[in-house]
């Protein structure tokens, strides 16, 4: 009998290998006294997750990262939709500036944009004589939403332009007006191609929320740094591994789901 | 020839894509109820002629008249709407809308563009699907249909607009020889019913059978046109003879 080893088999074997190696390391480390480190992490886990020693109410920590990513994504979706359709506009006066803004934002380092927003947006906005304070959280949302919006817009543009030109021709030959063609024929098809891209983008944004520690908000990284000041140097590595795992546990399922959706969308064009 | 019978008239139509001149003074008139086949080598401008007739491609000079519409004077999609109602088109790549079922594909434009009553349109759409022998596929999505079935849905979709003219752009070129037959049968019925058709095709046998007139194009010109018997059996132009010698 011939032994058949497929690509999927090899992939599964490698994945299993990695999981076993990690488990073995944890086991060996625990045997060498690492259990004490994990115990410290376990005691601090509620603070890391919720910013609150008793775990409730939610006031920061990883929960704040999630909330920040949701707010930034919502703002990015709004700005990105405007920008995306601006790039698809027939009018050059609309299209060219949109392309410029998109390219500028997309090619700027996220951290630099965050710092820029921190200093560009004033601490207080005076409106009709009333002074409104701008919290650091709002600056973090805006700073993260800008590059995300640019990527969001590119996903819209890419999906719309990937629709076969024959769809436009057929719709025009049936008497549809350009706006109706977008609304009734192009967007329903393009939307299915956008969703996996948006999910990947959201996962990237979630990872990038760790940068928001520079704005001083009490997110998981800020909390971690505060905690570490009180901890023994030997246990620092356990805390960082935990933080890494939190982000991984949140983002990896999203990436898996996005990949599955990508595959189900493939090949249904034409 | 009685002028009032002429439904479509092209006069000295020129069209260039960049530096490449696709159409070099095309003149063609098609009478109401006539079936005209356009044959010729690839890149000779056959498909471009069709796209100019329904305004998908604007022309550089010359004039195109369809019924009472002066196509060459229309600038916006809105002005072209009545023309699109009168002239339908079937494409080589079917171009069905993949997110809608066969029945919805046929019903969409009459409801959304022409504003016809949905109930009345559904009756019409089911009748048309039956006509192309696809009643049982009404609720299938284009991706679930074979090429020949998709093309017949596309024909039903074109008919649902109740056009006076249908333009067929190499509708069998993407199909295998067996399914070509089912599509050609559907087209032949339309021609027999007296619908005005302009067909760009590589099916010479079919052209000879259904066409009232055959035009041979080469390098953006209509080299020769006449009844099928004359074009296929006694071509006058050496270029026509050369082309037919290769394909027949």
Interface residues (C-beta under 8 A of the other chain):
Chain A: X164 X166 X167 X169 X170 X171 X172 X173 X174 X175 X176 X177 X178 X180 X184 X185 X188 X189 X192 X268 X269 X270
Chain B: X51 X54 X56 X77 X78 X80 X81 X84 X85 X87 X88 X89 X91 X93 X94 X95 X96 X97 X98 X99 X108 X109 X112 X113 X114 X143 X157 X161
